[in-house]
Amino acid sequence: MKAIRILKNGGPEVLTLQDVELPSPGPGQVLVRAAAIGVNFIDTYHRSGLYKLPLPTGLGTEAAGTVEAVGEGVSTFKPGDRVAYCTAAVGAYAEAHLVDAGKLVKLPDSVGFDTAAAGMLKGLTAQYLLKQTFAVQPGQTIVFHSAAGGVGLIAGQWAKHLGATVIGTVGSDDKIALAEANGYDQVLNLNQDDWVAKVREATGGKGVPVVYDSVGKDTWDGSLDCLAPRGMMVSFGNSSGAVPPFSPAILSQKGSLYLTRPTLFAYAAAPDALQAMADDLFAVIASGAVKIAVNQRFALADARKAHEALHSRKTTGATILVP
């Protein structure tokens, strides 16, 4: 079969398409024939060596396709099943991939392979943030940073569907219209607006019950200042850099605040929890309330071009590879 491999760390040029042996599933494993493969920014970190992997290695942890074979002890899947995954071991950039059965979910006919491959990682992140970490309720006003990012575009639609008033932030004015088209009631420019004051103004000075912050260092203080007493700071990323060390006393000083640093892997560790989260995501996609924008498609052989497009910062929505 064909698979993307890297022999050394570096830029997109290190991605090579190779012929490799089609693997056979061992105990607890499932061989998935890929129909569409998700491309995520973490893949570029694995490729460059920022996140170290033993070399040589494949890339990618997200895809959707059909079960081709199952290993000993696998009873939840059978050949022909439509499936998807996003937390598997690396190697999804291939025509087929071995996946532990516990990392795999069943895909309903109502959701296409392209949508599943593009939306699993980002969509499950939005699911646990909005439905579990802090369960958003109708009538609440919330703040979600990076509104025009992959998770932000899904979260804006989903939070609006839940009945919330959604305030988003972006880094430049050219992203405002995109965020507004994806559920955000108000979009603020972090680099131009006094966004904390505007959040306070929008809430009559009360603040919001939750801020979802994937920016990190640059928004940390402001995010805390947006919160109402006993509000929750959900820190789930650090695109601007890690938050500097701080004293927990700051949380009491700003109103007995809560702070959490969640990850998808913790929420989706149990197979039944993973499937339940995926079912929730697939249902809201099938209803039309949340749309996954697959705006870039590349052949598997053109994985290098896909990574070059990511680095150009000109991509919008999701990017997939097609075997």
VOMIFI-838328 format. One record per residue (C-alpha): residue in three letters; x, y, z. Coordinates in steps of 0.5 Angstrom, whole numbers, plus 500, padded with zeros to 3 digits. Layout:
REM residues N
<rec resn="Ala" xx="X" yy="Y" zz="Z"/>
...
REM end
This chain:
REM residues 323
<rec resn="Met" xx="500" yy="500" zz="500"/>
<rec resn="Lys" xx="502" yy="507" zz="499"/>
<rec resn="Ala" xx="504" yy="511" zz="506"/>
<rec resn="Ile" xx="507" yy="518" zz="507"/>
<rec resn="Arg" xx="514" yy="517" zz="511"/>
<rec resn="Ile" xx="519" yy="521" zz="514"/>
<rec resn="Leu" xx="526" yy="519" zz="515"/>
<rec resn="Lys" xx="529" yy="526" zz="518"/>
<rec resn="Asn" xx="525" yy="532" zz="521"/>
<rec resn="Gly" xx="525" yy="538" zz="517"/>
<rec resn="Gly" xx="520" yy="542" zz="513"/>
<rec resn="Pro" xx="515" yy="539" zz="508"/>
<rec resn="Glu" xx="520" yy="537" zz="503"/>
<rec resn="Val" xx="522" yy="531" zz="508"/>
<rec resn="Leu" xx="515" yy="528" zz="507"/>
<rec resn="Thr" xx="516" yy="522" zz="502"/>
<rec resn="Leu" xx="510" yy="517" zz="499"/>
<rec resn="Gln" xx="513" yy="510" zz="500"/>
<rec resn="Asp" xx="511" yy="503" zz="498"/>
<rec resn="Val" xx="510" yy="499" zz="505"/>
<rec resn="Glu" xx="507" yy="493" zz="507"/>
<rec resn="Leu" xx="500" yy="492" zz="508"/>
<rec resn="Pro" xx="499" yy="491" zz="516"/>
<rec resn="Ser" xx="495" yy="485" zz="519"/>
<rec resn="Pro" xx="491" yy="487" zz="525"/>
<rec resn="Gly" xx="494" yy="484" zz="532"/>
<rec resn="Pro" xx="490" yy="483" zz="538"/>
<rec resn="Gly" xx="485" yy="489" zz="539"/>
<rec resn="Gln" xx="487" yy="492" zz="533"/>
<rec resn="Val" xx="483" yy="494" zz="527"/>
<rec resn="Leu" xx="485" yy="495" zz="520"/>
<rec resn="Val" xx="482" yy="501" zz="517"/>
<rec resn="Arg" xx="482" yy="503" zz="509"/>
<rec resn="Ala" xx="482" yy="510" zz="509"/>
<rec resn="Ala" xx="477" yy="514" zz="505"/>
<rec resn="Ala" xx="479" yy="521" zz="508"/>
<rec resn="Ile" xx="485" yy="523" zz="512"/>
<rec resn="Gly" xx="485" yy="529" zz="517"/>
<rec resn="Val" xx="491" yy="534" zz="517"/>
<rec resn="Asn" xx="492" yy="538" zz="523"/>
<rec resn="Phe" xx="497" yy="543" zz="525"/>
<rec resn="Ile" xx="500" yy="538" zz="530"/>
<rec resn="Asp" xx="502" yy="534" zz="524"/>
<rec resn="Thr" xx="507" yy="539" zz="523"/>
<rec resn="Tyr" xx="510" yy="539" zz="530"/>
<rec resn="His" xx="511" yy="531" zz="529"/>
<rec resn="Arg" xx="514" yy="533" zz="522"/>
<rec resn="Ser" xx="519" yy="538" zz="524"/>
<rec resn="Gly" xx="521" yy="535" zz="531"/>
<rec resn="Leu" xx="518" yy="540" zz="535"/>
<rec resn="Tyr" xx="514" yy="534" zz="538"/>
<rec resn="Lys" xx="519" yy="528" zz="538"/>
<rec resn="Leu" xx="517" yy="521" zz="535"/>
<rec resn="Pro" xx="522" yy="516" zz="533"/>
<rec resn="Leu" xx="525" yy="516" zz="526"/>
<rec resn="Pro" xx="523" yy="513" zz="521"/>
<rec resn="Thr" xx="515" yy="515" zz="522"/>
<rec resn="Gly" xx="509" yy="516" zz="519"/>
<rec resn="Leu" xx="504" yy="522" zz="521"/>
<rec resn="Gly" xx="497" yy="523" zz="522"/>
<rec resn="Thr" xx="492" yy="521" zz="528"/>
<rec resn="Glu" xx="485" yy="523" zz="524"/>
<rec resn="Ala" xx="482" yy="519" zz="519"/>
<rec resn="Ala" xx="475" yy="516" zz="517"/>
<rec resn="Gly" xx="474" yy="510" zz="512"/>
<rec resn="Thr" xx="472" yy="502" zz="512"/>
<rec resn="Val" xx="474" yy="497" zz="517"/>
<rec resn="Glu" xx="478" yy="492" zz="512"/>
<rec resn="Ala" xx="480" yy="487" zz="518"/>
<rec resn="Val" xx="480" yy="486" zz="525"/>
<rec resn="Gly" xx="484" yy="482" zz="530"/>
<rec resn="Glu" xx="483" yy="477" zz="536"/>
<rec resn="Gly" xx="479" yy="479" zz="541"/>
<rec resn="Val" xx="475" yy="485" zz="537"/>
<rec resn="Ser" xx="468" yy="484" zz="537"/>
<rec resn="Thr" xx="465" yy="491" zz="537"/>
<rec resn="Phe" xx="467" yy="492" zz="529"/>
<rec resn="Lys" xx="467" yy="488" zz="523"/>
<rec resn="Pro" xx="469" yy="488" zz="516"/>
<rec resn="Gly" xx="465" yy="493" zz="512"/>
<rec resn="Asp" xx="463" yy="498" zz="518"/>
<rec resn="Arg" xx="464" yy="505" zz="517"/>
<rec resn="Val" xx="469" yy="508" zz="522"/>
<rec resn="Ala" xx="473" yy="514" zz="524"/>
<rec resn="Tyr" xx="478" yy="516" zz="529"/>
<rec resn="Cys" xx="482" yy="522" zz="531"/>
<rec resn="Thr" xx="487" yy="519" zz="537"/>
<rec resn="Ala" xx="490" yy="514" zz="534"/>
<rec resn="Ala" xx="498" yy="512" zz="534"/>
<rec resn="Val" xx="501" yy="516" zz="528"/>
<rec resn="Gly" xx="501" yy="513" zz="521"/>
<rec resn="Ala" xx="494" yy="516" zz="519"/>
<rec resn="Tyr" xx="497" yy="519" zz="512"/>
<rec resn="Ala" xx="497" yy="512" zz="509"/>
<rec resn="Glu" xx="492" yy="508" zz="505"/>
<rec resn="Ala" xx="490" yy="504" zz="511"/>
<rec resn="His" xx="492" yy="504" zz="518"/>
<rec resn="Leu" xx="492" yy="500" zz="524"/>
<rec resn="Val" xx="488" yy="503" zz="530"/>
<rec resn="Asp" xx="487" yy="500" zz="537"/>
<rec resn="Ala" xx="479" yy="498" zz="537"/>
<rec resn="Gly" xx="478" yy="503" zz="543"/>
<rec resn="Lys" xx="480" yy="509" zz="539"/>
<rec resn="Leu" xx="475" yy="508" zz="534"/>
<rec resn="Val" xx="468" yy="510" zz="533"/>
<rec resn="Lys" xx="462" yy="508" zz="529"/>
<rec resn="Leu" xx="460" yy="513" zz="523"/>
<rec resn="Pro" xx="453" yy="513" zz="521"/>
<rec resn="Asp" xx="451" yy="514" zz="514"/>
<rec resn="Ser" xx="449" yy="521" zz="515"/>
<rec resn="Val" xx="456" yy="523" zz="516"/>
<rec resn="Gly" xx="461" yy="523" zz="510"/>
<rec resn="Phe" xx="468" yy="521" zz="510"/>
<rec resn="Asp" xx="470" yy="527" zz="508"/>
<rec resn="Thr" xx="466" yy="531" zz="514"/>
<rec resn="Ala" xx="468" yy="526" zz="519"/>
<rec resn="Ala" xx="476" yy="526" zz="517"/>
<rec resn="Ala" xx="476" yy="534" zz="518"/>
<rec resn="Gly" xx="471" yy="534" zz="524"/>
<rec resn="Met" xx="473" yy="529" zz="529"/>
<rec resn="Leu" xx="479" yy="532" zz="533"/>
<rec resn="Lys" xx="476" yy="539" zz="532"/>
<rec resn="Gly" xx="469" yy="537" zz="533"/>
<rec resn="Leu" xx="470" yy="532" zz="539"/>
<rec resn="Thr" xx="474" yy="538" zz="543"/>
<rec resn="Ala" xx="468" yy="543" zz="542"/>
<rec resn="Gln" xx="464" yy="537" zz="545"/>
<rec resn="Tyr" xx="467" yy="536" zz="551"/>
<rec resn="Leu" xx="469" yy="544" zz="552"/>
<rec resn="Leu" xx="461" yy="546" zz="551"/>
<rec resn="Lys" xx="458" yy="540" zz="554"/>
<rec resn="Gln" xx="462" yy="537" zz="559"/>
<rec resn="Thr" xx="468" yy="542" zz="562"/>
<rec resn="Phe" xx="463" yy="547" zz="562"/>
<rec resn="Ala" xx="456" yy="545" zz="560"/>
<rec resn="Val" xx="453" yy="551" zz="556"/>
<rec resn="Gln" xx="446" yy="553" zz="558"/>
<rec resn="Pro" xx="441" yy="557" zz="554"/>
<rec resn="Gly" xx="441" yy="565" zz="555"/>
<rec resn="Gln" xx="448" yy="565" zz="558"/>
<rec resn="Thr" xx="453" yy="569" zz="555"/>
<rec resn="Ile" xx="460" yy="566" zz="553"/>
<rec resn="Val" xx="467" yy="568" zz="551"/>
<rec resn="Phe" xx="471" yy="564" zz="546"/>
<rec resn="His" xx="478" yy="566" zz="544"/>
<rec resn="Ser" xx="481" yy="564" zz="537"/>
<rec resn="Ala" xx="473" yy="564" zz="534"/>
<rec resn="Ala" xx="476" yy="563" zz="527"/>
<rec resn="Gly" xx="480" yy="557" zz="528"/>
<rec resn="Gly" xx="478" yy="550" zz="527"/>
<rec resn="Val" xx="475" yy="549" zz="534"/>
<rec resn="Gly" xx="473" yy="556" zz="534"/>
<rec resn="Leu" xx="468" yy="555" zz="528"/>
<rec resn="Ile" xx="465" yy="549" zz="530"/>
<rec resn="Ala" xx="464" yy="552" zz="537"/>
<rec resn="Gly" xx="461" yy="558" zz="535"/>
<rec resn="Gln" xx="456" yy="554" zz="531"/>
<rec resn="Trp" xx="455" yy="549" zz="537"/>
<rec resn="Ala" xx="454" yy="554" zz="542"/>
<rec resn="Lys" xx="449" yy="558" zz="538"/>
<rec resn="His" xx="445" yy="552" zz="537"/>
<rec resn="Leu" xx="445" yy="551" zz="545"/>
<rec resn="Gly" xx="442" yy="558" zz="546"/>
<rec resn="Ala" xx="448" yy="562" zz="548"/>
<rec resn="Thr" xx="450" yy="569" zz="546"/>
<rec resn="Val" xx="457" yy="568" zz="544"/>
<rec resn="Ile" xx="463" yy="573" zz="544"/>
<rec resn="Gly" xx="469" yy="571" zz="540"/>
<rec resn="Thr" xx="476" yy="574" zz="539"/>
<rec resn="Val" xx="480" yy="574" zz="533"/>
<rec resn="Gly" xx="487" yy="577" zz="531"/>
<rec resn="Ser" xx="485" yy="581" zz="525"/>
<rec resn="Asp" xx="479" yy="584" zz="522"/>
<rec resn="Asp" xx="479" yy="580" zz="516"/>
<rec resn="Lys" xx="477" yy="574" zz="520"/>
<rec resn="Ile" xx="471" yy="577" zz="523"/>
<rec resn="Ala" xx="466" yy="576" zz="518"/>
<rec resn="Leu" xx="468" yy="568" zz="518"/>
<rec resn="Ala" xx="467" yy="568" zz="525"/>
<rec resn="Glu" xx="460" yy="572" zz="525"/>
<rec resn="Ala" xx="458" yy="567" zz="519"/>
<rec resn="Asn" xx="459" yy="561" zz="524"/>
<rec resn="Gly" xx="455" yy="563" zz="530"/>
<rec resn="Tyr" xx="458" yy="569" zz="534"/>
<rec resn="Asp" xx="454" yy="574" zz="536"/>
<rec resn="Gln" xx="460" yy="579" zz="537"/>
<rec resn="Val" xx="467" yy="579" zz="535"/>
<rec resn="Leu" xx="473" yy="583" zz="538"/>
<rec resn="Asn" xx="480" yy="584" zz="535"/>
<rec resn="Leu" xx="485" yy="582" zz="540"/>
<rec resn="Asn" xx="490" yy="587" zz="537"/>
<rec resn="Gln" xx="485" yy="593" zz="537"/>
<rec resn="Asp" xx="479" yy="593" zz="541"/>
<rec resn="Asp" xx="479" yy="594" zz="549"/>
<rec resn="Trp" xx="476" yy="587" zz="549"/>
<rec resn="Val" xx="475" yy="586" zz="556"/>
<rec resn="Ala" xx="471" yy="593" zz="557"/>
<rec resn="Lys" xx="467" yy="591" zz="551"/>
<rec resn="Val" xx="465" yy="584" zz="554"/>
<rec resn="Arg" xx="464" yy="587" zz="561"/>
<rec resn="Glu" xx="459" yy="592" zz="557"/>
<rec resn="Ala" xx="456" yy="587" zz="553"/>
<rec resn="Thr" xx="454" yy="583" zz="560"/>
<rec resn="Gly" xx="452" yy="590" zz="564"/>
<rec resn="Gly" xx="458" yy="589" zz="568"/>
<rec resn="Lys" xx="457" yy="582" zz="570"/>
<rec resn="Gly" xx="462" yy="578" zz="566"/>
<rec resn="Val" xx="461" yy="572" zz="563"/>
<rec resn="Pro" xx="461" yy="565" zz="567"/>
<rec resn="Val" xx="466" yy="562" zz="562"/>
<rec resn="Val" xx="472" yy="564" zz="558"/>
<rec resn="Tyr" xx="475" yy="558" zz="553"/>
<rec resn="Asp" xx="482" yy="560" zz="552"/>
<rec resn="Ser" xx="487" yy="557" zz="547"/>
<rec resn="Val" xx="491" yy="563" zz="546"/>
<rec resn="Gly" xx="495" yy="563" zz="553"/>
<rec resn="Lys" xx="500" yy="568" zz="555"/>
<rec resn="Asp" xx="497" yy="574" zz="551"/>
<rec resn="Thr" xx="490" yy="573" zz="554"/>
<rec resn="Trp" xx="491" yy="570" zz="561"/>
<rec resn="Asp" xx="490" yy="576" zz="565"/>
<rec resn="Gly" xx="484" yy="579" zz="560"/>
<rec resn="Ser" xx="480" yy="573" zz="560"/>
<rec resn="Leu" xx="480" yy="572" zz="568"/>
<rec resn="Asp" xx="478" yy="580" zz="568"/>
<rec resn="Cys" xx="472" yy="578" zz="563"/>
<rec resn="Leu" xx="469" yy="573" zz="568"/>
<rec resn="Ala" xx="464" yy="573" zz="573"/>
<rec resn="Pro" xx="465" yy="571" zz="580"/>
<rec resn="Arg" xx="465" yy="564" zz="581"/>
<rec resn="Gly" xx="466" yy="564" zz="573"/>
<rec resn="Met" xx="471" yy="558" zz="570"/>
<rec resn="Met" xx="477" yy="559" zz="566"/>
<rec resn="Val" xx="478" yy="554" zz="561"/>
<rec resn="Ser" xx="485" yy="554" zz="559"/>
<rec resn="Phe" xx="486" yy="549" zz="553"/>
<rec resn="Gly" xx="491" yy="551" zz="549"/>
<rec resn="Asn" xx="497" yy="556" zz="548"/>
<rec resn="Ser" xx="498" yy="559" zz="541"/>
<rec resn="Ser" xx="501" yy="565" zz="544"/>
<rec resn="Gly" xx="506" yy="562" zz="549"/>
<rec resn="Ala" xx="505" yy="558" zz="556"/>
<rec resn="Val" xx="502" yy="562" zz="561"/>
<rec resn="Pro" xx="507" yy="564" zz="566"/>
<rec resn="Pro" xx="507" yy="562" zz="573"/>
<rec resn="Phe" xx="502" yy="565" zz="578"/>
<rec resn="Ser" xx="499" yy="564" zz="585"/>
<rec resn="Pro" xx="493" yy="561" zz="586"/>
<rec resn="Ala" xx="491" yy="567" zz="590"/>
<rec resn="Ile" xx="489" yy="571" zz="584"/>
<rec resn="Leu" xx="483" yy="566" zz="583"/>
<rec resn="Ser" xx="480" yy="568" zz="590"/>
<rec resn="Gln" xx="482" yy="576" zz="588"/>
<rec resn="Lys" xx="478" yy="576" zz="582"/>
<rec resn="Gly" xx="472" yy="573" zz="585"/>
<rec resn="Ser" xx="473" yy="566" zz="587"/>
<rec resn="Leu" xx="474" yy="563" zz="580"/>
<rec resn="Tyr" xx="475" yy="556" zz="577"/>
<rec resn="Leu" xx="481" yy="554" zz="573"/>
<rec resn="Thr" xx="481" yy="548" zz="569"/>
<rec resn="Arg" xx="486" yy="545" zz="563"/>
<rec resn="Pro" xx="483" yy="540" zz="560"/>
<rec resn="Thr" xx="485" yy="535" zz="554"/>
<rec resn="Leu" xx="481" yy="531" zz="549"/>
<rec resn="Phe" xx="485" yy="525" zz="551"/>
<rec resn="Ala" xx="482" yy="525" zz="558"/>
<rec resn="Tyr" xx="475" yy="526" zz="556"/>
<rec resn="Ala" xx="475" yy="520" zz="551"/>
<rec resn="Ala" xx="480" yy="515" zz="555"/>
<rec resn="Ala" xx="474" yy="510" zz="555"/>
<rec resn="Pro" xx="471" yy="507" zz="549"/>
<rec resn="Asp" xx="464" yy="508" zz="551"/>
<rec resn="Ala" xx="466" yy="515" zz="553"/>
<rec resn="Leu" xx="469" yy="516" zz="546"/>
<rec resn="Gln" xx="463" yy="513" zz="542"/>
<rec resn="Ala" xx="458" yy="517" zz="546"/>
<rec resn="Met" xx="462" yy="524" zz="545"/>
<rec resn="Ala" xx="462" yy="522" zz="537"/>
<rec resn="Asp" xx="455" yy="520" zz="537"/>
<rec resn="Asp" xx="453" yy="527" zz="540"/>
<rec resn="Leu" xx="458" yy="530" zz="535"/>
<rec resn="Phe" xx="455" yy="526" zz="529"/>
<rec resn="Ala" xx="448" yy="528" zz="531"/>
<rec resn="Val" xx="449" yy="536" zz="531"/>
<rec resn="Ile" xx="452" yy="535" zz="524"/>
<rec resn="Ala" xx="447" yy="531" zz="521"/>
<rec resn="Ser" xx="442" yy="536" zz="524"/>
<rec resn="Gly" xx="445" yy="541" zz="520"/>
<rec resn="Ala" xx="446" yy="546" zz="526"/>
<rec resn="Val" xx="454" yy="545" zz="526"/>
<rec resn="Lys" xx="457" yy="545" zz="519"/>
<rec resn="Ile" xx="464" yy="542" zz="518"/>
<rec resn="Ala" xx="468" yy="547" zz="512"/>
<rec resn="Val" xx="472" yy="542" zz="508"/>
<rec resn="Asn" xx="476" yy="548" zz="504"/>
<rec resn="Gln" xx="482" yy="544" zz="502"/>
<rec resn="Arg" xx="483" yy="537" zz="499"/>
<rec resn="Phe" xx="490" yy="534" zz="497"/>
<rec resn="Ala" xx="491" yy="527" zz="494"/>
<rec resn="Leu" xx="495" yy="523" zz="499"/>
<rec resn="Ala" xx="501" yy="524" zz="494"/>
<rec resn="Asp" xx="501" yy="531" zz="495"/>
<rec resn="Ala" xx="502" yy="531" zz="503"/>
<rec resn="Arg" xx="508" yy="536" zz="502"/>
<rec resn="Lys" xx="503" yy="541" zz="499"/>
<rec resn="Ala" xx="498" yy="540" zz="504"/>
<rec resn="His" xx="503" yy="542" zz="509"/>
<rec resn="Glu" xx="506" yy="548" zz="505"/>
<rec resn="Ala" xx="499" yy="551" zz="505"/>
<rec resn="Leu" xx="498" yy="550" zz="513"/>
<rec resn="His" xx="505" yy="554" zz="514"/>
<rec resn="Ser" xx="502" yy="559" zz="509"/>
<rec resn="Arg" xx="497" yy="561" zz="514"/>
<rec resn="Lys" xx="492" yy="562" zz="508"/>
<rec resn="Thr" xx="488" yy="556" zz="509"/>
<rec resn="Thr" xx="481" yy="556" zz="512"/>
<rec resn="Gly" xx="476" yy="551" zz="515"/>
<rec resn="Ala" xx="479" yy="544" zz="515"/>
<rec resn="Thr" xx="484" yy="540" zz="510"/>
<rec resn="Ile" xx="484" yy="533" zz="508"/>
<rec resn="Leu" xx="488" yy="528" zz="504"/>
<rec resn="Val" xx="485" yy="523" zz="500"/>
<rec resn="Pro" xx="488" yy="517" zz="498"/>
REM end
